[in-house]
Amino acid sequence: MAVLREVNWTLGLAVGLFGIASLAGAQEVGNDSPALKACLAKAENTAAIIACQTDELAVLDRTLNDAYKTALAGLPTDQRVKLRTAQRAWLDFRTRDCDVFYGKETGTIASIEAGACMLTHTMRRIDDLKSLAERP
C-alpha cells in the first residue's frame, strides 16, 4: 500500500510539474501535447513517467532543431555566428541547470524533476527561436 501511495504521489507531482510548466507559456508543444498527457495517464510508476518524458523530449528536440535551422536561415552571416554560439551555450546551460535536481536528494523524484526541467527549458527555447525567426 505504501508503494502505491508513493507512485500516486509521484505521478501527482509529475502531473503538477507539467501543469506549472504549461503555464510558463509553451502552448503548442511539450507539456500540453496530447501524446505526453496520454502517456502520463497510463504511467504506473516512475520508470514509466521518465519514459514518457524521454519520448516527449525526443519530439521536442526535433522541433528545437527545426526552429534553430529556421532562425539561422533568416539571419545575416554575423548573426548566424552569434546564434550558433548562443545555442551551444544554451544547450550546456539546459543540461547543467537540470542536473541541479540530482544532488541534495537523488531519489526517484529527482529524475522526474530533471525531466520536467529539460522539457520546460526546451519548450521555452523553441518559442524563443520561433520568435527570432519571425522578426523582420
N, C-alpha and C positions, 0 to 999 in steps of 0.2 A: 504494500500500500504506500509506503514511503517513497518507493521508486516512482510509482505512478504520480504521486503529488509533485515530485521533483520534475518529472517530464512535463506535466501540465504547467507547472510554474515556469519552467524554461521556455516552453512553447509560448506561453502567455507573454513572457518578457520579450521574446523574439518578435512576436507579432506587434507588441507595443513599440519596440525599437523601429520596426518597419513603418509603423504609423507615424512616429515622430519624424523619421527621415522623409516621408512623403510630404509632410507639412513644410519641409525645408525648401520646397519649390520644384522638385522633379516630378512633373506631371505626365510626361509622355512615356517614360520608360522606367525600368527598375522596380522600385518598391511598389509601384501601382500596377505592375504588369500582371495580367491575368495568369500567366504561367507561374509566376512566383507565388501568387496568392493560392492557386490550386495546389501547388506543390507543398506549401506550408500547411494547408488544410489537411493534407494526408500524412504529414510528417509525424511520426510517433515517437521519435527520440532525437537526441542531439545530433547524432550522425546524419539522420535524415534532414534535419534543418540545415546543417552545414552543406549537405549535398545540394539542397535547393539553392542556397546562396552561391555555391560554386557554379552551378548551371547558369544562374542569373548573371553572375559576374562574367562568364564567358560571352553571353549575349551582349552585355554592356560593353565589354572590351572591344567587340567587333564594331559596335555603334560608335564608341570612342575613337577608334581608328578611322572610321569613315568621316566623322566630324573633324578630326585633325587634318586629314587629307584635303577635305573641302576648304577648311580655313586656310591651310597652307597654300592651296592653289590660287586663292584670291589675293594673296599678298605680294607686294614687290619683293625683290631679292633680299634687300637688307632686313626687312621684317620677317622673312622666312627664317633667316638665321636666328633671329631673336625668338621666334616661336619654337623652333627646334630646341634651342637651349632651355626655354621655359618648360617645354613639355617633358624633357628629360629630368629637369629639376622637380617638376610636379610628380612624375612617376616615383621618384625617390622619396619625395615628401609623403605621398599616399602610403607607401609601404612602411616608412618609419612612423608615421602618425598612427597607423592602425596597429602596428606592432606594440604600441604602448599598452594595449589591452592584455598583453602577455607579460606578466611580471609580478605585481603585488599578489594577485590571486590568479592562478593559472588553471582553475577548474574548467569544467566543460563550458561554462558560460563565456569564458574569455574567447573561445573560438567563435561563438555566435556574435559576440560584440565586435570582434575584429572583422568578421564577415560583413556585418551591418555597416561598419565604418568604411570598408572597401566599396561597398555598393553606394553609399551616400556620397563619398568623395567622387566616385566615377560619374554618377549622375550629374553632380554639380559641374564637373569639368566638361561633360558633354554639353550642358547648357551654355557654359562659357564659350566653348569653341563654336557652337552654333551661332551665338550672338556675334562673335568675332567675324564669322563668315558672312553674316547678314549686314555688317556695317558697310557703308558706301566707301 
